[in-house]
């Protein structure tokens, strides 16, 4: 089995576990590339994205020297949590996708928790 299929299976397995546990919560989904990190809050019942933010956003990119590190991920997490509070979103389920809960993924999650989101 090649890497692409393994990652897809891992992502599906994690998403199934999340859907079983996430009664009426929104999902905080993460995507990470080598240069950027992307986060979005999704309403799975309606199938729509409520909020999205990444290191490509002009306000965030102008503050950062490098967009592919833990500092950038924590900035995205903090700003996303603040935006969610403004929209009245307090509780979410964290969807790490195919990534290990380590490094930039952990930094984003920790900063979002500190800024007020509940996982």
C-alpha positions as YAML, in Angstrom:
chain: A
units: angstrom
residues:
- id: 1
  name: UNK
  ca: [0.00, 0.00, 0.00]
- id: 2
  name: UNK
  ca: [1.44, 3.35, -0.98]
- id: 3
  name: UNK
  ca: [1.73, 6.40, 1.26]
- id: 4
  name: UNK
  ca: [-1.20, 8.25, -0.30]
- id: 5
  name: UNK
  ca: [-3.62, 5.42, 0.49]
- id: 6
  name: UNK
  ca: [-2.23, 4.98, 4.01]
- id: 7
  name: UNK
  ca: [-2.74, 8.66, 4.74]
- id: 8
  name: UNK
  ca: [-6.26, 8.55, 3.36]
- id: 9
  name: UNK
  ca: [-7.16, 5.54, 5.51]
- id: 10
  name: UNK
  ca: [-5.68, 7.20, 8.61]
- id: 11
  name: UNK
  ca: [-7.62, 10.40, 7.93]
- id: 12
  name: UNK
  ca: [-10.90, 8.49, 7.45]
- id: 13
  name: UNK
  ca: [-10.35, 6.43, 10.61]
- id: 14
  name: UNK
  ca: [-9.75, 9.56, 12.70]
- id: 15
  name: UNK
  ca: [-12.71, 11.39, 11.14]
- id: 16
  name: UNK
  ca: [-15.05, 8.47, 11.95]
- id: 17
  name: UNK
  ca: [-14.00, 8.55, 15.62]
- id: 18
  name: UNK
  ca: [-14.53, 12.30, 15.71]
- id: 19
  name: UNK
  ca: [-18.03, 12.07, 14.23]
- id: 20
  name: UNK
  ca: [-19.04, 9.49, 16.85]
- id: 21
  name: UNK
  ca: [-17.93, 11.76, 19.70]
- id: 22
  name: UNK
  ca: [-18.95, 15.16, 18.36]
- id: 23
  name: UNK
  ca: [-22.58, 15.41, 19.38]
- id: 24
  name: UNK
  ca: [-23.43, 18.89, 18.17]
- id: 25
  name: UNK
  ca: [-20.01, 20.47, 18.07]
- id: 26
  name: UNK
  ca: [-18.25, 22.06, 15.16]
- id: 27
  name: UNK
  ca: [-15.03, 20.52, 13.85]
- id: 28
  name: UNK
  ca: [-11.68, 22.33, 13.87]
- id: 29
  name: UNK
  ca: [-9.83, 20.82, 10.92]
- id: 30
  name: UNK
  ca: [-6.11, 21.32, 10.29]
- id: 31
  name: UNK
  ca: [-4.02, 21.06, 7.13]
- id: 32
  name: UNK
  ca: [-0.28, 21.48, 7.20]
- id: 33
  name: UNK
  ca: [2.13, 21.97, 4.33]
- id: 34
  name: UNK
  ca: [5.86, 22.51, 4.53]
- id: 35
  name: UNK
  ca: [5.48, 26.30, 4.27]
- id: 36
  name: UNK
  ca: [2.05, 27.07, 5.71]
- id: 37
  name: UNK
  ca: [-0.65, 25.87, 8.09]
- id: 38
  name: UNK
  ca: [-4.38, 26.11, 7.51]
- id: 39
  name: UNK
  ca: [-7.25, 25.80, 10.00]
- id: 40
  name: UNK
  ca: [-11.00, 25.89, 9.52]
- id: 41
  name: UNK
  ca: [-14.06, 25.42, 11.66]
- id: 42
  name: UNK
  ca: [-16.64, 23.27, 9.88]
- id: 43
  name: UNK
  ca: [-20.32, 22.56, 10.55]
- id: 44
  name: UNK
  ca: [-20.67, 18.92, 9.45]
- id: 45
  name: UNK
  ca: [-24.46, 18.94, 9.76]
- id: 46
  name: UNK
  ca: [-24.81, 21.67, 7.13]
- id: 47
  name: UNK
  ca: [-21.62, 20.79, 5.26]
- id: 48
  name: UNK
  ca: [-20.29, 24.33, 5.39]
- id: 49
  name: UNK
  ca: [-17.16, 26.10, 6.57]
- id: 50
  name: UNK
  ca: [-17.88, 28.73, 9.22]
- id: 51
  name: UNK
  ca: [-14.38, 30.16, 9.66]
- id: 52
  name: UNK
  ca: [-11.04, 29.65, 8.01]
- id: 53
  name: UNK
  ca: [-7.61, 31.09, 8.60]
- id: 54
  name: UNK
  ca: [-4.09, 30.33, 7.45]
- id: 55
  name: UNK
  ca: [-0.61, 31.77, 7.44]
- id: 56
  name: UNK
  ca: [-1.38, 33.13, 3.97]
- id: 57
  name: UNK
  ca: [-3.77, 35.70, 5.50]
- id: 58
  name: UNK
  ca: [-2.34, 39.20, 5.02]
- id: 59
  name: UNK
  ca: [-2.61, 40.23, 8.69]
- id: 60
  name: UNK
  ca: [-0.82, 37.11, 9.89]
- id: 61
  name: UNK
  ca: [1.79, 36.94, 7.14]
- id: 62
  name: UNK
  ca: [2.87, 40.54, 7.74]
- id: 63
  name: UNK
  ca: [3.59, 39.81, 11.43]
- id: 64
  name: UNK
  ca: [5.68, 36.68, 10.80]
- id: 65
  name: UNK
  ca: [9.18, 36.22, 9.50]
- id: 66
  name: UNK
  ca: [8.60, 32.54, 8.66]
- id: 67
  name: UNK
  ca: [5.20, 30.93, 8.04]
- id: 68
  name: UNK
  ca: [6.24, 27.29, 8.46]
- id: 69
  name: UNK
  ca: [7.13, 27.13, 12.16]
- id: 70
  name: UNK
  ca: [5.50, 26.73, 15.58]
- id: 71
  name: UNK
  ca: [5.27, 30.48, 16.12]
- id: 72
  name: UNK
  ca: [3.18, 30.85, 12.98]
- id: 73
  name: UNK
  ca: [0.95, 27.93, 13.99]
- id: 74
  name: UNK
  ca: [0.31, 29.40, 17.43]
- id: 75
  name: UNK
  ca: [-0.52, 32.77, 15.87]
- id: 76
  name: UNK
  ca: [-3.10, 31.09, 13.61]
- id: 77
  name: UNK
  ca: [-4.58, 29.21, 16.58]
- id: 78
  name: UNK
  ca: [-4.91, 32.34, 18.70]
- id: 79
  name: UNK
  ca: [-6.47, 34.41, 15.92]
- id: 80
  name: UNK
  ca: [-8.87, 31.61, 14.93]
- id: 81
  name: UNK
  ca: [-10.06, 31.25, 18.54]
- id: 82
  name: UNK
  ca: [-10.67, 35.00, 18.77]
- id: 83
  name: UNK
  ca: [-12.66, 34.95, 15.53]
- id: 84
  name: UNK
  ca: [-14.66, 31.97, 16.81]
- id: 85
  name: UNK
  ca: [-15.49, 33.79, 20.05]
- id: 86
  name: UNK
  ca: [-16.80, 36.74, 18.05]
- id: 87
  name: UNK
  ca: [-19.14, 34.36, 16.16]
- id: 88
  name: UNK
  ca: [-20.25, 32.68, 19.39]
- id: 89
  name: UNK
  ca: [-18.40, 29.39, 18.91]
- id: 90
  name: UNK
  ca: [-16.99, 28.03, 22.17]
- id: 91
  name: UNK
  ca: [-16.78, 24.24, 21.85]
- id: 92
  name: UNK
  ca: [-15.20, 22.37, 18.94]
- id: 93
  name: UNK
  ca: [-13.80, 18.93, 18.19]
- id: 94
  name: UNK
  ca: [-10.16, 18.92, 17.10]
- id: 95
  name: UNK
  ca: [-9.50, 17.07, 13.82]
- id: 96
  name: UNK
  ca: [-5.77, 16.61, 13.36]
- id: 97
  name: UNK
  ca: [-6.26, 14.73, 10.10]
- id: 98
  name: UNK
  ca: [-3.38, 12.50, 9.13]
- id: 99
  name: UNK
  ca: [-0.86, 14.41, 11.24]
- id: 100
  name: UNK
  ca: [0.60, 13.43, 14.59]
- id: 101
  name: UNK
  ca: [-0.32, 15.62, 17.55]
- id: 102
  name: UNK
  ca: [3.16, 17.09, 17.72]
- id: 103
  name: UNK
  ca: [5.05, 20.21, 16.70]
- id: 104
  name: UNK
  ca: [3.04, 22.75, 14.72]
- id: 105
  name: UNK
  ca: [-0.24, 20.87, 15.14]
- id: 106
  name: UNK
  ca: [0.16, 20.82, 18.92]
- id: 107
  name: UNK
  ca: [1.22, 24.49, 18.98]
- id: 108
  name: UNK
  ca: [-1.93, 25.51, 17.08]
- id: 109
  name: UNK
  ca: [-4.18, 23.44, 19.35]
- id: 110
  name: UNK
  ca: [-2.57, 24.73, 22.56]
- id: 111
  name: UNK
  ca: [-2.81, 28.37, 21.51]
- id: 112
  name: UNK
  ca: [-6.45, 27.94, 20.48]
- id: 113
  name: UNK
  ca: [-7.21, 26.44, 23.91]
- id: 114
  name: UNK
  ca: [-5.43, 29.27, 25.69]
- id: 115
  name: UNK
  ca: [-7.41, 31.81, 23.66]
- id: 116
  name: UNK
  ca: [-10.71, 30.31, 24.81]
- id: 117
  name: UNK
  ca: [-11.77, 27.41, 22.56]
- id: 118
  name: UNK
  ca: [-12.81, 24.22, 24.35]
- id: 119
  name: UNK
  ca: [-11.89, 20.85, 22.83]
...
